[in-house]
Every structure is written in C-alpha cells, then in structure tokens.
Amino acid sequence: MDEELHSLSRRLIELRMEHADLDGMIDQLSQQLPLDELTLRRLKKRRLSLRDLIVRLEQASEPDEPA
C-alpha cells in the first residue's frame, strides 16, 4: 500500500512537471509569428487532459472522509 502511494505521488509530480512544460511551450508558441494555431490547439488540449488526469489522481489519493 505504501509503495502504491509513493508511486502515485511520483506520477503526480511527473504529470505536474509535464503540465508546467506545456504551459511554457504554449506561452512561447503564442508569441511567435506567424501563429501556428493547430499546434497551439493541440498543446492546449494535451494540457487540459493532463490537468483532468492530475485532478482524478489527486482525488484517488485522498483518503475517504469518515462518515
């Protein structure tokens, strides 16, 4: 069980790092001219899916509240 939580924590860290990297890439790409809208949309979609995955994993890692 402890190893599973450690693995989950590590996965969350990796996903947050990838999300932050995408933020930087999106910022850079949005300042370039001509604007590559297709790539920008793809990066934003990937960033959103990562955010959703991070939220799901965070919720799964939180202990259930006592009744």
DSSP file (Angstrom, degrees, kcal/mol; ACC not computed):
  #  RESIDUE AA STRUCTURE BP1 BP2  ACC     N-H-->O    O-->H-N    N-H-->O    O-->H-N    TCO  KAPPA ALPHA  PHI   PSI    X-CA   Y-CA   Z-CA
    1    1 A M     >        0   0    0      0, 0.0     4,-2.0     0, 0.0     5,-0.2   0.000 360.0 360.0 360.0 -45.6    0.0    0.0    0.0
    2    2 A D  H  >  +     0   0    0      1,-0.2     4,-2.3     2,-0.2     5,-0.2   0.891 360.0  51.2 -63.2 -39.8    2.8    2.4    0.9
    3    3 A E  H  > S+     0   0    0      1,-0.2     4,-2.4     2,-0.2    -1,-0.2   0.874 107.7  53.4 -64.9 -36.4    4.6    1.7   -2.3
    4    4 A E  H  > S+     0   0    0      2,-0.2     4,-2.2     1,-0.2    -2,-0.2   0.900 109.5  47.5 -65.4 -41.2    1.5    2.3   -4.3
    5    5 A L  H  X S+     0   0    0     -4,-2.0     4,-2.7     2,-0.2    -2,-0.2   0.892 111.5  50.9 -66.7 -39.5    1.1    5.8   -2.7
    6    6 A H  H  X S+     0   0    0     -4,-2.3     4,-2.4     2,-0.2    -2,-0.2   0.919 111.2  48.1 -62.5 -43.1    4.7    6.6   -3.3
    7    7 A S  H  X S+     0   0    0     -4,-2.4     4,-2.3     2,-0.2    -2,-0.2   0.897 112.0  49.5 -64.1 -41.0    4.3    5.6   -7.0
    8    8 A L  H  X S+     0   0    0     -4,-2.2     4,-2.4     2,-0.2    -2,-0.2   0.905 110.5  50.3 -65.4 -41.9    1.1    7.7   -7.2
    9    9 A S  H  X S+     0   0    0     -4,-2.7     4,-2.1     1,-0.2    -2,-0.2   0.913 111.1  48.9 -61.8 -42.8    2.9   10.7   -5.7
   10   10 A R  H  X S+     0   0    0     -4,-2.4     4,-2.3     1,-0.2    -2,-0.2   0.909 110.2  51.1 -63.7 -41.9    5.7   10.3   -8.1
   11   11 A R  H  X S+     0   0    0     -4,-2.3     4,-2.5     1,-0.2    -2,-0.2   0.900 108.8  51.7 -62.6 -41.6    3.3   10.0  -11.1
   12   12 A L  H  X S+     0   0    0     -4,-2.4     4,-2.5     2,-0.2    -1,-0.2   0.907 109.0  50.4 -62.2 -41.6    1.6   13.2   -9.9
   13   13 A I  H  X S+     0   0    0     -4,-2.1     4,-2.2     2,-0.2    -2,-0.2   0.928 111.1  48.8 -61.5 -45.3    4.9   15.0   -9.8
   14   14 A E  H  X S+     0   0    0     -4,-2.3     4,-2.3     1,-0.2    -2,-0.2   0.906 112.0  48.5 -62.1 -42.3    5.8   13.9  -13.3
   15   15 A L  H  X S+     0   0    0     -4,-2.5     4,-2.4     2,-0.2    -1,-0.2   0.896 110.5  50.8 -66.5 -40.0    2.4   15.0  -14.6
   16   16 A R  H  X S+     0   0    0     -4,-2.5     4,-2.3     2,-0.2    -1,-0.2   0.885 110.2  50.4 -64.6 -37.7    2.6   18.4  -12.9
   17   17 A M  H  X S+     0   0    0     -4,-2.2     4,-2.4     2,-0.2    -2,-0.2   0.923 111.1  47.9 -65.5 -43.6    6.1   18.9  -14.5
   18   18 A E  H  X S+     0   0    0     -4,-2.3     4,-2.3     2,-0.2    -2,-0.2   0.899 110.9  52.2 -63.3 -39.3    4.8   17.9  -17.9
   19   19 A H  H  X S+     0   0    0     -4,-2.4     4,-2.0     2,-0.2    -2,-0.2   0.913 110.3  47.9 -62.1 -43.5    1.8   20.3  -17.4
   20   20 A A  H  X S+     0   0    0     -4,-2.3     4,-2.0     2,-0.2    -2,-0.2   0.889 109.8  52.8 -65.1 -39.7    4.2   23.1  -16.5
   21   21 A D  H  X S+     0   0    0     -4,-2.4     4,-2.4     1,-0.2    -2,-0.2   0.911 108.3  50.6 -61.3 -42.3    6.4   22.4  -19.5
   22   22 A L  H  X S+     0   0    0     -4,-2.3     4,-2.9     2,-0.2     5,-0.2   0.888 105.6  56.6 -63.9 -38.2    3.3   22.6  -21.8
   23   23 A D  H  X S+     0   0    0     -4,-2.0     4,-2.4     1,-0.2    -1,-0.2   0.937 109.5  45.9 -56.3 -46.9    2.5   26.0  -20.2
   24   24 A G  H  X S+     0   0    0     -4,-2.0     4,-2.5     1,-0.2    -2,-0.2   0.907 112.6  49.2 -63.3 -42.9    5.9   27.2  -21.2
   25   25 A M  H  X S+     0   0    0     -4,-2.4     4,-2.8     2,-0.2    -1,-0.2   0.905 111.4  49.7 -63.8 -41.2    5.6   25.8  -24.7
   26   26 A I  H  X S+     0   0    0     -4,-2.9     4,-2.3     2,-0.2    -2,-0.2   0.917 110.7  50.0 -64.6 -43.4    2.2   27.4  -25.2
   27   27 A D  H  X S+     0   0    0     -4,-2.4     4,-0.7    -5,-0.2    -2,-0.2   0.928 113.9  45.2 -59.8 -45.7    3.4   30.8  -24.0
   28   28 A Q  H >X S+     0   0    0     -4,-2.5     3,-1.0     1,-0.2     4,-0.6   0.937 114.3  47.8 -63.0 -47.4    6.4   30.6  -26.4
   29   29 A L  H >< S+     0   0    0     -4,-2.8     3,-0.9     1,-0.3     7,-0.4   0.856 106.0  57.6 -65.4 -35.6    4.3   29.5  -29.3
   30   30 A S  H 3< S+     0   0    0     -4,-2.3    -1,-0.3     1,-0.2    -2,-0.2   0.696 105.9  51.5 -70.8 -16.7    1.6   32.1  -28.8
   31   31 A Q  H << S+     0   0    0     -3,-1.0    -1,-0.2    -4,-0.7     2,-0.2   0.568  91.6  95.5 -93.7 -10.1    4.3   34.8  -29.1
   32   32 A Q  S << S-     0   0    0     -3,-0.9     4,-0.1    -4,-0.6    -3,-0.0  -0.555  74.8-113.6 -83.5 145.0    5.7   33.6  -32.4
   33   33 A L  S    S+     0   0    0     -2,-0.2     2,-0.1     1,-0.1    -2,-0.0  -0.986  98.7  40.6-121.6 136.8    4.6   35.0  -35.7
   34   34 A P  S    S-     0   0    0      0, 0.0     2,-0.4     0, 0.0    -1,-0.1   0.561  98.4-129.2 -71.7 151.6    3.1   33.5  -37.8
   35   35 A L        -     0   0    0     -2,-0.1     2,-1.3     1,-0.1     3,-0.2  -0.545   6.9-145.6 -74.9 125.8    1.0   31.8  -35.2
   36   36 A D     >  +     0   0    0     -7,-0.4     4,-2.3    -2,-0.4     5,-0.2  -0.710  24.0 176.6 -91.7  86.0    0.7   28.1  -35.6
   37   37 A E  H  > S+     0   0    0     -2,-1.3     4,-2.6     1,-0.2     5,-0.2   0.838  72.6  55.1 -64.8 -36.2   -2.9   27.7  -34.4
   38   38 A L  H  > S+     0   0    0      2,-0.2     4,-2.2     1,-0.2    -1,-0.2   0.944 111.6  43.0 -64.2 -47.9   -3.1   24.0  -35.0
   39   39 A T  H  > S+     0   0    0      1,-0.2     4,-2.6     2,-0.2     5,-0.2   0.900 113.3  53.5 -63.6 -40.6   -0.1   23.2  -32.8
   40   40 A L  H  X S+     0   0    0     -4,-2.3     4,-2.3     1,-0.2    -2,-0.2   0.916 109.3  47.9 -61.3 -44.1   -1.3   25.6  -30.2
   41   41 A R  H  X S+     0   0    0     -4,-2.6     4,-2.3     2,-0.2    -1,-0.2   0.901 111.4  50.9 -63.3 -41.1   -4.7   23.9  -30.0
   42   42 A R  H  X S+     0   0    0     -4,-2.2     4,-2.3     2,-0.2    -2,-0.2   0.916 110.9  48.0 -63.6 -43.2   -3.1   20.5  -29.8
   43   43 A L  H  X S+     0   0    0     -4,-2.6     4,-2.5     1,-0.2    -2,-0.2   0.904 112.2  49.3 -63.9 -41.2   -0.8   21.6  -26.9
   44   44 A K  H  X S+     0   0    0     -4,-2.3     4,-2.3     2,-0.2    -1,-0.2   0.884 110.5  50.6 -65.9 -37.8   -3.7   23.2  -25.1
   45   45 A K  H  X S+     0   0    0     -4,-2.3     4,-2.2     2,-0.2    -2,-0.2   0.912 111.5  47.7 -66.0 -41.9   -5.8   20.1  -25.5
   46   46 A R  H  X S+     0   0    0     -4,-2.3     4,-2.2     2,-0.2    -2,-0.2   0.909 111.1  51.4 -64.0 -42.1   -3.0   17.9  -24.1
   47   47 A R  H  X S+     0   0    0     -4,-2.5     4,-2.3     1,-0.2    -2,-0.2   0.900 110.1  49.5 -62.1 -41.2   -2.5   20.3  -21.2
   48   48 A L  H  X S+     0   0    0     -4,-2.3     4,-2.3     2,-0.2    -1,-0.2   0.903 110.2  49.7 -65.2 -41.4   -6.2   20.1  -20.4
   49   49 A S  H  X S+     0   0    0     -4,-2.2     4,-2.2     1,-0.2    -1,-0.2   0.877 110.6  50.8 -66.7 -35.4   -6.2   16.3  -20.5
   50   50 A L  H  X S+     0   0    0     -4,-2.2     4,-2.7     2,-0.2    -2,-0.2   0.917 108.8  51.6 -64.4 -42.7   -3.2   16.3  -18.2
   51   51 A R  H  X S+     0   0    0     -4,-2.3     4,-2.3     1,-0.2    -2,-0.2   0.922 110.2  48.8 -59.7 -44.6   -5.0   18.7  -15.8
   52   52 A D  H  X S+     0   0    0     -4,-2.3     4,-2.3     1,-0.2    -1,-0.2   0.910 112.0  48.7 -61.6 -42.7   -8.0   16.3  -15.7
   53   53 A L  H  X S+     0   0    0     -4,-2.2     4,-2.5     2,-0.2    -2,-0.2   0.904 109.8  52.0 -64.3 -42.0   -5.8   13.3  -15.1
   54   54 A I  H  X S+     0   0    0     -4,-2.7     4,-2.5     1,-0.2    -2,-0.2   0.922 110.0  48.9 -60.4 -45.0   -4.0   15.2  -12.3
   55   55 A V  H  X S+     0   0    0     -4,-2.3     4,-2.4     2,-0.2    -2,-0.2   0.921 111.3  49.4 -62.7 -44.1   -7.3   16.0  -10.6
   56   56 A R  H  X S+     0   0    0     -4,-2.3     4,-2.0     1,-0.2    -1,-0.2   0.920 112.8  46.9 -61.8 -43.4   -8.5   12.4  -10.9
   57   57 A L  H  X S+     0   0    0     -4,-2.5     4,-1.7     2,-0.2    -1,-0.2   0.882 110.7  52.3 -67.5 -37.6   -5.3   11.1   -9.4
   58   58 A E  H  X S+     0   0    0     -4,-2.5     4,-1.1    -5,-0.2    -1,-0.2   0.915 110.9  47.8 -63.1 -41.8   -5.4   13.6   -6.6
   59   59 A Q  H  < S+     0   0    0     -4,-2.4     3,-0.3     1,-0.2    -2,-0.2   0.873 111.3  50.6 -66.7 -36.0   -8.9   12.6   -5.7
   60   60 A A  H  < S+     0   0    0     -4,-2.0    -1,-0.2     1,-0.2    -2,-0.2   0.801 109.3  51.5 -70.4 -28.7   -8.0    8.9   -5.8
   61   61 A S  H  < S+     0   0    0     -4,-1.7    -1,-0.2    -5,-0.1    -2,-0.2   0.679  89.5  93.5 -85.0 -17.1   -5.0    9.5   -3.5
   62   62 A E  S  < S-     0   0    0     -4,-1.1     3,-0.1    -3,-0.3     2,-0.0  -0.572  83.8-114.0 -76.9 136.4   -7.0   11.4   -0.8
   63   63 A P        -     0   0    0      0, 0.0    -1,-0.1     0, 0.0     2,-0.1  -0.357  37.0 -97.7 -67.2 149.7   -8.3    9.2    2.0
   64   64 A D        -     0   0    0      1,-0.1     3,-0.1    -4,-0.1    -4,-0.0  -0.388  41.0-111.3 -65.7 142.6  -12.1    8.8    2.2
   65   65 A E        -     0   0    0      1,-0.1    -1,-0.1    -3,-0.1     2,-0.0  -0.540  36.1-105.3 -74.8 140.0  -13.7   11.1    4.7
   66   66 A P              0   0    0      0, 0.0    -1,-0.1     0, 0.0     0, 0.0  -0.362 360.0 360.0 -64.9 145.5  -15.1    9.3    7.8
   67   67 A A              0   0    0     -3,-0.1    -2,-0.0    -2,-0.0    -3,-0.0   0.474 360.0 360.0 -74.9 360.0  -18.9    9.0    7.8
